[in-house]
Amino acid sequence: SVLTVACEQTEVLLFDPISSKHIKTLSEAHEDCVNNIRFLDNRLFATCSDDTTIALWDLRKLNTKVCTLHGHTSWVKNIEYDTNTRLLVTSGFDGNVIIWDTNRCTEDGCPHKKFFHTRFLMRMRLTPDCSKMLISTSSGYLLILHDLDLNKSLEVGSYPILRARRTTSSSDITSSGSSAPRAVGSPCHQNDSGLLSEKHMSRSSQREGGSPRNSLEVLTPEVPGERDRGNCITSLQLHPKGWATLLRCSSNTDDQEWTCVYEFQEGAPVRPVSPRCSLRLTHCIEEANVGRGYIKELCFSPDGRMISSPHGFGIRLLGFDAHCSELVDCLPKEASPLKEIRSLYSHNDVVLTTKFSPTHCQIASGCLSGRVSLYQPKF
């Protein structure tokens, strides 16, 4: 019922998505850029910012924040929420994933604890059933915490490494590669050799038996055309039914961008001591190489049949086939191109974000110059 827009200059905008009318502007929602907004229920929502804080808001009383959460030491970029435990999960460029207990929230904030830490963290997501946490890094690694237990803190060195694998080659994951930092302060393409130590790596070859809670898997997802060049995973989304993950990747040289879909492959490793890749590349498409240094946030439709992806000064609606079939009904033996269903262009600047309405046949997009567009596609 409400469209919320995170803005670069401390603001949050609220619109009625049906009438397109502007409802309210939270002009000083934060002291720096607002990065992400997450609704916890039909009235409470959380915002996060480059001012290192998270704020909770109530739609019934927008003149003041419910509370402000302090705990991160750098830009906060991502908010997730477990509706079963009412735990808020945030991540930032300090490399930390922090858990906040909203059950015990007061005007002074919420009890919190550091859950996980890794270098060069970019995005963090929970699967719909909160059984897995996925974390992408600026040097192309994807971390998966299996059999997730958010009540258990993971200090450095305490998590069991279930399996570790580079999907494009057999190289050790501690190999390094470096390049110049990206624009707008994003720590992409820096040396990530310290992501995991060799003693941690050795545990994957020593472990036998079933997987313990919060087992860590480290992957380098295959990206077309990037086998020897490296890439940065800039955007990370999950299929609404938990079947797949959706990544937007850019090359280390910033001259290529790809949207890739990876199917989750469940089950035990072939041999108890052998690494096994949980993801398989099923579909991909090359994107417009514009707006270098800026992150383009893409998304699945609520039913998971389509992808809305920023493309130049507009968006593309992509399907797994030309008929917008379910992913499970069109899984290829080898990676196949995503099908372009429709292109929508109404911006005069690079589109950075797009989102489907969860309840209406409607899509929103926002561009670098601040314009927000609403579409009601007719097929």
FENWOTA-V541875 format. One record per backbone hydrogen bond with DSSP energy under -1.0 kcal/mol. CO is the residue of the C=O (numbers start at 1). NH is the residue of the N-H. If there is no record, write none. Layout:
((CO & NH) (CO & NH))
This chain:
((3 & 15) (5 & 13) (7 & 34) (10 & 29) (10 & 30) (11 & 7) (12 & 26) (13 & 5) (14 & 23) (14 & 24) (15 & 3) (16 & 20) (21 & 16) (24 & 14) (25 & 27) (26 & 12) (26 & 29) (33 & 50) (36 & 48) (38 & 46) (43 & 59) (44 & 40) (44 & 41) (45 & 57) (46 & 38) (47 & 55) (48 & 35) (49 & 52) (49 & 76) (53 & 49) (54 & 69) (55 & 47) (56 & 66) (57 & 45) (58 & 61) (67 & 56) (69 & 54) (75 & 93) (78 & 91) (80 & 89) (82 & 86) (86 & 102) (87 & 82) (88 & 100) (89 & 80) (90 & 98) (91 & 77) (91 & 78) (92 & 95) (95 & 118) (96 & 92) (97 & 115) (97 & 116) (98 & 90) (99 & 113) (100 & 88) (100 & 102) (101 & 104) (102 & 105) (106 & 109) (109 & 106) (111 & 101) (113 & 99) (115 & 154) (116 & 97) (120 & 138) (123 & 136) (125 & 134) (127 & 130) (131 & 148) (132 & 127) (133 & 145) (134 & 125) (135 & 143) (136 & 122) (137 & 140) (137 & 233) (138 & 189) (141 & 137) (142 & 219) (143 & 135) (144 & 217) (145 & 133) (147 & 214) (149 & 152) (155 & 158) (160 & 216) (163 & 218) (172 & 175) (183 & 186) (186 & 182) (186 & 188) (189 & 179) (192 & 195) (197 & 201) (198 & 202) (200 & 203) (201 & 204) (202 & 206) (203 & 207) (215 & 146) (216 & 162) (216 & 163) (217 & 144) (218 & 165) (219 & 142) (223 & 226) (226 & 230) (230 & 252) (232 & 250) (235 & 248) (237 & 246) (239 & 242) (243 & 264) (244 & 239) (245 & 262) (246 & 237) (247 & 260) (248 & 234) (248 & 235) (249 & 258) (250 & 232) (251 & 254) (256 & 251) (257 & 287) (258 & 249) (259 & 285) (260 & 247) (261 & 282) (261 & 283) (262 & 245) (263 & 280) (271 & 274) (278 & 265) (280 & 263) (282 & 336) (283 & 261) (284 & 338) (285 & 259) (288 & 290) (291 & 294) (297 & 354) (299 & 308) (301 & 304) (306 & 301) (307 & 318) (308 & 299) (309 & 316) (311 & 314) (312 & 351) (313 & 347) (314 & 311) (315 & 344) (316 & 309) (317 & 341) (317 & 342) (318 & 307) (319 & 339) (321 & 324) (326 & 329) (327 & 330) (336 & 284) (339 & 319) (342 & 317) (344 & 315) (350 & 368) (352 & 297) (353 & 366) (355 & 364) (360 & 362) (362 & 357) (363 & 375) (364 & 355) (365 & 373) (366 & 352) (366 & 353) (367 & 370) (371 & 367) (373 & 365) (375 & 363))
